[in-house]
Amino acid sequence: MRVTHVQLADFRSYPDADVELGPGVTTFVGRNGQGKTNLVEAVRYLSVLGSHRVASDAPLIRFGAERAVVRAKVEKAGRTLGLEVTLTQGRANTARLNRGAARPRDLLGILRTVLFAPEDLALVKGDPSGRRAFLDELCVALQPALAGDLADYDRVLRQRTTMLKTSRNARGDLTMLDIWDEKLAELGGRIVAARLRAVTALAPHVQAAYEDVAPDGGECGISYASSLAESLPGEASALADLLLARLGELRPKELERGVTLAGPQRDDLEIRLAGMPAKGYASHGESWSCALALRIGTYDLLTSEAGPDSDEDGEPVLILDDVFAELDAGRRAALAARLERASQVLITAAVAEDVPSSLAGRVIPVTKGRVGDE
């Protein structure tokens, strides 16, 4: 799998851009603020329908423009696929697949990417919301249909929370709340089941990656921390029953506080070093090693889960956004050694010397929004 062509219109700082991409390593080099990250952000957007830099789509539309368009051609399993998303101010996004109209979520699973960025340190040191987002992104990469469950769960959760707030002083019939509980439990059970499968599959890859990045660092383990129980069944139906029962137990407190107190939105991905929680105990260097292990482990898992087409077709596109400047020499070398055989790597760097020589490839300068070969 690889991206062969990227076109942008009014995306971030680009009125327009047209970039051909080849296999192997491509490095976009330019000073901060020149637009190099915007290019790889666009590729990433077509993969996950979101940005690693901002929470909403509004900042992705160039100032003064009404809409932005991101297009790419992707070679996969011997076919060339055209992906396109249009982001419009104040309106729902639209998409096209091979020039035919599609829902944006129909694009999920076609282009797989794994992103390394300075923001990854928050996976270890930050709030649980970032780790939940990481886990859900992995689940959708493994099972694209789950994107629908995640979107539906968020919608039901908002509606249920609104009902809790409006019903906190009410008396009598709460039948509608019972209905929302059932729907929330059904969707939540499927989401937690998918997360459990993903964590089980990812764990050995994370440990192996951590041993490469930090050979003397000991064991790096991950596990799923649930708001439902310490020990969880694996089946979605059993998890739904457990969540429904938990919502019943918590209803008095939820009505009092006006918030949903159980479900996937309250869970976390626990990261441990030598049996201790990485958050709060790990040093800065150890935290970076954990973050790298999570991303490298994700890459290894997605490659191993590629399916029957071929290893190359299923291997994700790697995106390294200004990450080498954040790492010491040892971690730079370890990361480069793990990734130098990847079929396609897109790198951004302020100076070409930041990139290890083992990842030498095509260098494209980016200056004030202009993209061109040296």
Disulfide bonds with the S-S distance in Angstrom:
none
